[in-house]
Amino acid sequence: MRENSIDYFRSRERAEREAVRNASCEGARWAHQQMAAAYARLIELEELKAAGAVAPDKVITRSEALRARNDAEYGRSTVPVRNIPGTPVRRI
């Protein structure tokens, strides 16, 4: 990802850290801590990739390559919904 993505991750991490301080209950505090930690990991990963410290055959780079394919189904709404007897069918 580009520098603007890293900047976005940094701003989101700061916002989540602030939300931890302002959370009204323990559950909310925990959720915001988890999100802040996830953004911190994304920042670390992007910095490692930018420095060339991530090998091309690592899982993260392989999954990104798969998502970049033209025939990748990630994020598409055409995935069929399984019809389980006794449950209503929901169309996506």
Summary of the structure (lengths in Angstrom):
residues: 92
radius of gyration: 18.5
end to end distance: 29.6
largest distance: 53.2
contacts: 176
relative contact order: 0.09
helix: 60%
strand: 0%
